[in-house]
Every structure is written in C-alpha cells, then in structure tokens.
C-alpha cells in the first residue's frame, strides 16, 4: 500500500482522490504522534469500501464458508451443460 504524509495530501488532495478512485487502491495517510508511533488513516475508493462491506457480511452470515465448502466438495455430476 502506498503512503503519503498529511502535508503532501493537502498539496495534492484532488489529484490524490482521483488516483485512489481510478486505481481502486488504498492509500495510507501517515500521522506521526508525540509517542513516535504512526497513527494514520487509510483512504479507500467507495468501490473498495463496498466490496469489503459485502465480504464482511458474507463472512458474518456464514454464506462465504458455505460457498467455499460447495466449491471444495463439488464434482462433475453437480453441473449440467446448458
């Protein structure tokens, strides 16, 4: 994941937002705290955020595990040609 300081984000805000959205890749915004740790935020495209929310829902409801189980235990007889 790429990272950027708050100062550089401020200088290139519109360009950065367009890039994150276009490339659909997250961007870490670093914030150095007084304790020396890197406190920060991550900027995501809406598309990536929605994908993560959908995956979380499928995991929480057990649907994803069910689908993976079906895929792992499928055989040629489970499908018919159309």
ABEGO torsion letter per residue (X at the ends): XBBBBAAAAAAAAAAAAAAAAAAGBBBBBBBBBAAGBBBBBBBBBAAAAAAAAAAAAAAAAGAAAAAAAAAAABBAAABBBX
